[in-house]
């Protein structure tokens, strides 16, 4: 039994390490919150805190855009469909200097924007009962039967544990 558990952990760890082989990483900026990549191509969806001076812009707290690596890494806004159906962030609540958002693709996962240091903002999430500051997500997509579109198989969340500040990866399997 112990051997089976150890083999599972080793295989899962190797699987996570290989999930994004060959994917470009967008250049880190002072305002970067996190980014999303998926298995269909190397294009990247980026989320930066939108500041006016040192304060969050209350009208548009997060700047969302995409980097099109298939077109020499040019920066473009999200398309209307991407914004409304998948990658757009919707502001749902504000409490004690924490802004709550949800991605258009799901309404059962909250993203919390908070100031962690002077002039430093981060997004945290809770995945599999682990609270973590988010760096990036990798979405594994799979084709549905009979060409009826794409479906999310799972999402890998990469970041830092909220309490211990150690690097963590969590896998969220879609139902």
PLY file of the C-alpha trace (Angstrom):
ply
format ascii 1.0
element vertex 175
property float x
property float y
property float z
element edge 174
property int vertex1
property int vertex2
end_header
0.00 0.00 0.00
2.80 2.43 0.92
4.55 1.63 -2.37
1.39 2.47 -4.34
1.04 5.82 -2.56
4.71 6.66 -3.13
4.45 5.75 -6.84
1.32 7.90 -7.16
3.08 10.89 -5.57
6.13 10.47 -7.83
3.98 10.15 -10.96
1.81 13.13 -9.97
4.90 15.25 -9.26
6.44 14.34 -12.62
3.11 15.04 -14.33
2.94 18.53 -12.82
6.54 19.30 -13.82
5.86 18.32 -17.43
2.50 20.10 -17.71
3.92 23.24 -19.29
7.08 22.16 -21.04
8.07 24.67 -23.70
5.61 27.39 -22.71
6.91 30.98 -22.76
6.66 32.97 -19.55
5.50 36.56 -19.80
7.97 39.09 -18.44
7.32 39.79 -14.74
6.18 43.33 -14.00
5.56 45.34 -10.81
1.81 45.15 -11.39
1.56 41.47 -12.42
-1.01 39.49 -10.43
-1.04 36.19 -12.36
-1.43 34.70 -15.82
-3.24 31.80 -17.45
-2.01 29.40 -20.13
-3.81 26.43 -21.64
-2.98 23.26 -23.52
-4.35 24.29 -26.95
-1.61 26.84 -27.71
1.02 29.02 -26.03
-0.98 32.26 -25.99
-1.20 33.72 -22.50
-3.91 35.63 -20.62
-2.42 38.18 -18.24
-3.88 39.96 -15.20
-2.22 43.08 -13.77
-3.42 45.32 -10.99
-4.57 48.62 -12.48
-3.24 51.49 -10.37
-3.80 55.23 -10.33
-0.75 56.42 -8.42
-0.46 54.00 -5.50
-4.19 53.15 -5.31
-6.26 50.56 -7.14
-8.42 52.02 -9.90
-11.92 51.45 -8.50
-13.54 51.54 -11.95
-11.19 48.94 -13.48
-9.11 47.26 -10.74
-7.63 44.57 -13.01
-6.12 45.06 -16.46
-6.80 41.91 -18.51
-5.06 41.23 -21.80
-3.50 38.48 -23.85
-0.04 37.92 -25.24
-0.23 36.27 -28.65
2.96 34.22 -28.87
1.79 32.77 -32.19
2.08 36.36 -33.55
5.55 37.23 -32.18
4.33 37.95 -28.64
2.16 40.97 -29.36
-0.14 42.31 -26.62
-3.87 42.51 -27.43
-7.04 43.08 -25.40
-9.31 40.12 -24.73
-11.93 39.55 -27.41
-15.55 40.08 -26.39
-16.13 36.33 -26.35
-13.01 35.68 -24.25
-14.04 38.38 -21.79
-17.65 37.22 -21.39
-17.21 33.44 -21.58
-13.77 32.53 -20.28
-11.02 34.93 -19.19
-12.79 38.10 -18.12
-12.76 38.98 -14.41
-16.00 40.15 -12.82
-15.90 42.20 -9.61
-18.41 40.62 -7.20
-17.68 42.15 -3.77
-15.55 44.54 -1.71
-14.85 44.03 2.01
-12.13 45.63 4.15
-9.66 46.39 1.38
-10.21 43.01 -0.32
-11.82 42.95 -3.76
-13.47 39.68 -4.79
-13.55 38.57 -8.43
-14.63 35.58 -10.46
-13.49 34.43 -13.87
-16.21 34.39 -16.51
-15.60 30.65 -17.01
-16.62 29.72 -13.47
-18.71 31.08 -10.63
-17.54 28.61 -8.00
-14.04 30.00 -7.46
-13.29 33.40 -5.96
-10.14 35.43 -6.60
-9.28 37.91 -3.84
-7.23 41.01 -4.66
-5.44 42.48 -1.66
-2.51 44.73 -0.84
0.22 42.66 0.84
2.93 45.35 1.14
3.18 49.02 0.26
2.82 49.21 -3.54
2.42 45.41 -3.80
-0.83 43.68 -4.66
-1.57 39.97 -4.96
-4.43 37.64 -5.79
-5.17 34.73 -3.49
-7.49 31.77 -3.98
-8.50 28.71 -2.01
-8.12 25.46 -3.96
-8.58 22.03 -2.36
-8.82 23.78 1.04
-5.37 25.38 0.50
-5.21 29.16 0.57
-2.50 30.41 -1.79
-1.18 33.52 -3.49
-1.53 32.91 -7.19
1.29 33.18 -9.77
-0.16 31.29 -12.72
-2.74 28.78 -13.87
-2.43 26.07 -16.49
-5.71 24.82 -17.98
-5.72 21.35 -19.54
-8.40 21.28 -22.23
-9.92 18.28 -23.93
-12.11 18.04 -27.00
-15.69 16.98 -26.50
-17.30 14.24 -28.56
-18.68 15.02 -32.01
-17.02 18.46 -32.24
-19.27 20.09 -29.63
-16.50 22.38 -28.34
-13.81 22.17 -25.73
-14.04 21.24 -22.08
-11.72 21.85 -19.14
-10.23 18.61 -17.85
-8.30 20.16 -14.94
-6.55 23.34 -13.81
-3.12 23.53 -12.17
-2.71 26.45 -9.75
0.86 27.58 -9.10
1.73 29.96 -6.30
2.81 30.43 -2.72
1.12 29.05 0.38
-0.73 31.89 2.13
0.67 31.03 5.57
4.01 29.27 5.06
5.07 31.23 1.95
6.39 27.99 0.41
5.83 27.24 -3.30
2.72 25.11 -3.92
0.87 23.56 -6.83
-2.75 22.45 -6.59
-4.70 20.48 -9.16
-8.39 21.28 -9.52
-10.27 18.60 -11.43
-13.36 19.85 -13.23
-16.61 17.93 -12.87
0 1
1 2
2 3
3 4
4 5
5 6
6 7
7 8
8 9
9 10
10 11
11 12
12 13
13 14
14 15
15 16
16 17
17 18
18 19
19 20
20 21
21 22
22 23
23 24
24 25
25 26
26 27
27 28
28 29
29 30
30 31
31 32
32 33
33 34
34 35
35 36
36 37
37 38
38 39
39 40
40 41
41 42
42 43
43 44
44 45
45 46
46 47
47 48
48 49
49 50
50 51
51 52
52 53
53 54
54 55
55 56
56 57
57 58
58 59
59 60
60 61
61 62
62 63
63 64
64 65
65 66
66 67
67 68
68 69
69 70
70 71
71 72
72 73
73 74
74 75
75 76
76 77
77 78
78 79
79 80
80 81
81 82
82 83
83 84
84 85
85 86
86 87
87 88
88 89
89 90
90 91
91 92
92 93
93 94
94 95
95 96
96 97
97 98
98 99
99 100
100 101
101 102
102 103
103 104
104 105
105 106
106 107
107 108
108 109
109 110
110 111
111 112
112 113
113 114
114 115
115 116
116 117
117 118
118 119
119 120
120 121
121 122
122 123
123 124
124 125
125 126
126 127
127 128
128 129
129 130
130 131
131 132
132 133
133 134
134 135
135 136
136 137
137 138
138 139
139 140
140 141
141 142
142 143
143 144
144 145
145 146
146 147
147 148
148 149
149 150
150 151
151 152
152 153
153 154
154 155
155 156
156 157
157 158
158 159
159 160
160 161
161 162
162 163
163 164
164 165
165 166
166 167
167 168
168 169
169 170
170 171
171 172
172 173
173 174
